């Protein structure tokens, strides 16, 4: 039985690209541990300072890098640098942005943009994940094609999940605890 192709159009912007990058990074174990480190190091150093009966002010002065600079870098500077890099990349190569089309077909994912078109067969995918903002179609452990959830009408989410379930033989993770 053939199912109809599901076609979606969306604009690729630096904000969307940064959002996809964030979703991909959040699924990497080392990235999650790094995020915990940004939050835990200040608490660790403040706790150690209190343990040796030093004031909070003395702890901050002696360990300012671990208590102030590292979290500031991890939670403010690094995200800002990432967004800035995407804006610069899109300015230097306009073909990266603009209108994009992604179609879920019987034979695979069909993608089309100003730069060209491609079809990726379903067996080439390693994993499919539905995050809060995107459907991620992994072709390597760290890289994925994406379909923003905002491009899919609300009444078609079930059809997209069913199409993926019927054609993909790799592990899938869907929102709301639906997984196969």
HUBEL-V866983 format. One record per residue. N is the residue number from 0. PHI is phi in whole degrees, 0 to 359 (none if undefined). D_FIRST is the distance of its C-alpha to the first C-alpha in Angstrom with 2 decimals. Layout:
N | PHI | D_FIRST
N | PHI | D_FIRST
//
This chain:
0 | none | 0.00
1 | 264 | 3.77
2 | 256 | 6.53
3 | 293 | 9.89
4 | 290 | 12.57
5 | 251 | 15.37
6 | 248 | 18.73
7 | 222 | 22.11
8 | 246 | 25.64
9 | 204 | 28.68
10 | 265 | 32.21
11 | 269 | 33.29
12 | 241 | 36.82
13 | 302 | 39.22
14 | 294 | 38.75
15 | 295 | 34.96
16 | 299 | 35.46
17 | 294 | 38.10
18 | 295 | 35.88
19 | 295 | 33.12
20 | 301 | 35.87
21 | 295 | 37.19
22 | 295 | 33.82
23 | 293 | 33.45
24 | 296 | 37.08
25 | 297 | 36.83
26 | 268 | 34.41
27 | 266 | 36.97
28 | 301 | 39.36
29 | 297 | 42.40
30 | 292 | 41.91
31 | 297 | 41.83
32 | 296 | 44.97
33 | 295 | 46.63
34 | 297 | 46.00
35 | 297 | 47.59
36 | 297 | 50.50
37 | 302 | 51.19
38 | 272 | 51.64
39 | 277 | 53.22
40 | 302 | 55.89
41 | 300 | 57.88
42 | 296 | 57.82
43 | 299 | 58.86
44 | 290 | 61.79
45 | 294 | 62.93
46 | 299 | 62.78
47 | 297 | 64.76
48 | 295 | 67.31
49 | 293 | 67.82
50 | 299 | 68.09
51 | 267 | 71.02
52 | 62 | 72.47
53 | 254 | 72.04
54 | 285 | 71.45
55 | 297 | 68.16
56 | 300 | 69.92
57 | 295 | 71.20
58 | 296 | 67.77
59 | 293 | 66.19
60 | 295 | 69.00
61 | 286 | 68.87
62 | 236 | 65.07
63 | 302 | 64.03
64 | 298 | 61.43
65 | 286 | 59.51
66 | 269 | 60.00
67 | 246 | 59.68
68 | 292 | 58.61
69 | 297 | 55.66
70 | 297 | 53.83
71 | 299 | 54.73
72 | 297 | 53.29
73 | 291 | 50.08
74 | 260 | 49.30
75 | 239 | 50.82
76 | 292 | 51.62
77 | 298 | 48.55
78 | 299 | 46.01
79 | 296 | 48.21
80 | 298 | 48.34
81 | 296 | 44.55
82 | 298 | 44.10
83 | 297 | 46.92
84 | 297 | 45.38
85 | 294 | 42.08
86 | 299 | 44.08
87 | 294 | 46.12
88 | 297 | 43.12
89 | 290 | 41.48
90 | 292 | 44.85
91 | 284 | 45.36
92 | 221 | 41.91
93 | 299 | 40.45
94 | 294 | 37.26
95 | 290 | 36.22
96 | 255 | 35.91
97 | 94 | 34.72
98 | 294 | 31.44
99 | 223 | 28.32
100 | 236 | 24.65
101 | 229 | 21.84
102 | 238 | 18.17
103 | 270 | 15.35
104 | 249 | 12.83
105 | 299 | 10.00
106 | 268 | 13.00
107 | 153 | 15.53
108 | 271 | 18.18
109 | 253 | 19.66
110 | 238 | 23.23
111 | 216 | 25.82
112 | 212 | 29.47
113 | 299 | 32.83
114 | 282 | 33.22
115 | 153 | 30.13
116 | 221 | 26.42
117 | 203 | 24.34
118 | 236 | 20.90
119 | 250 | 20.77
120 | 291 | 18.09
121 | 305 | 16.76
122 | 296 | 18.79
123 | 284 | 21.91
124 | 276 | 22.02
125 | 265 | 24.37
126 | 193 | 23.78
127 | 233 | 22.41
128 | 230 | 24.84
129 | 257 | 25.01
130 | 266 | 28.72
131 | 297 | 30.63
132 | 241 | 30.34
133 | 213 | 27.51
134 | 262 | 24.23
135 | 249 | 25.49
136 | 251 | 23.42
137 | 285 | 25.97
138 | 249 | 26.31
139 | 222 | 29.73
140 | 299 | 31.37
141 | 246 | 33.20
142 | 242 | 31.18
143 | 212 | 28.02
144 | 280 | 26.14
145 | 220 | 26.09
146 | 230 | 24.63
147 | 296 | 27.30
148 | 299 | 26.37
149 | 293 | 28.56
150 | 277 | 26.18
151 | 261 | 23.37
152 | 300 | 24.01
153 | 308 | 24.74
154 | 282 | 22.02
155 | 254 | 19.25
156 | 302 | 20.27
157 | 297 | 17.98
158 | 294 | 14.92
159 | 296 | 16.27
160 | 299 | 16.87
161 | 294 | 13.45
162 | 299 | 11.92
163 | 297 | 14.67
164 | 302 | 14.22
165 | 283 | 10.60
166 | 244 | 11.75
167 | 261 | 15.43
168 | 256 | 17.11
169 | 264 | 20.55
170 | 301 | 22.50
171 | 232 | 21.81
172 | 231 | 24.31
173 | 250 | 23.61
174 | 295 | 26.43
175 | 61 | 27.73
176 | 74 | 27.40
177 | 275 | 23.60
178 | 217 | 22.90
179 | 227 | 20.75
//
